[in-house]
Amino acid sequence: MSDKTVDTQAALTFGWNTLRDNFVFFLKLLGVLIGLAVIPAMVLGKIAASTNAYLGIPLQFINIVWQSVLGMGLLKICLNLYDKRRYRFQIYGPACRWRSITSWRNSSIP
């Protein structure tokens, strides 16, 4: 077993101070997440309910993948805040990463 422990008081204090220092940022982030996560899930749910069940299953899978991508982005933002770095939204960031992943994949195929 590991002898490492977590200081709950220090963790809660740090979290509260981070929220207080970046309150407007977190409000904007919450609004963006509502727009990017909840609204598409509601629309996909309505589409799945109005069509046959076979179309609803892939739509729900796409929704789960989308929620996972948003969760990873939120985790990256929170880790940057933990490292005391300000986070900048980059619209072109994921597209550039996607291009680098696909170029790596295509170059590794013999």
Secondary structure in CASP SS format (residue, H / E / C, confidence):
PFRMAT SS
TARGET T0000
AUTHOR 0000-0000-0000
METHOD secondary structure of the structure
MODEL  1
M C 1.00
S C 1.00
D C 1.00
K C 1.00
T C 1.00
V C 1.00
D C 1.00
T H 1.00
Q H 1.00
A H 1.00
A H 1.00
L H 1.00
T H 1.00
F H 1.00
G H 1.00
W H 1.00
N H 1.00
T H 1.00
L H 1.00
R H 1.00
D H 1.00
N C 1.00
F H 1.00
V H 1.00
F H 1.00
F H 1.00
L H 1.00
K H 1.00
L H 1.00
L H 1.00
G H 1.00
V H 1.00
L H 1.00
I H 1.00
G H 1.00
L H 1.00
A H 1.00
V H 1.00
I H 1.00
P H 1.00
A H 1.00
M H 1.00
V H 1.00
L H 1.00
G H 1.00
K H 1.00
I H 1.00
A H 1.00
A H 1.00
S H 1.00
T C 1.00
N C 1.00
A H 1.00
Y H 1.00
L H 1.00
G H 1.00
I H 1.00
P H 1.00
L H 1.00
Q H 1.00
F H 1.00
I H 1.00
N H 1.00
I H 1.00
V H 1.00
W H 1.00
Q H 1.00
S H 1.00
V H 1.00
L H 1.00
G H 1.00
M H 1.00
G H 1.00
L H 1.00
L H 1.00
K H 1.00
I H 1.00
C H 1.00
L H 1.00
N H 1.00
L H 1.00
Y H 1.00
D C 1.00
K C 1.00
R C 1.00
R C 1.00
Y C 1.00
R C 1.00
F C 1.00
Q C 1.00
I C 1.00
Y C 1.00
G H 1.00
P H 1.00
A H 1.00
C H 1.00
R H 1.00
W H 1.00
R H 1.00
S H 1.00
I H 1.00
T H 1.00
S H 1.00
W H 1.00
R H 1.00
N H 1.00
S H 1.00
S H 1.00
I C 1.00
P C 1.00
END
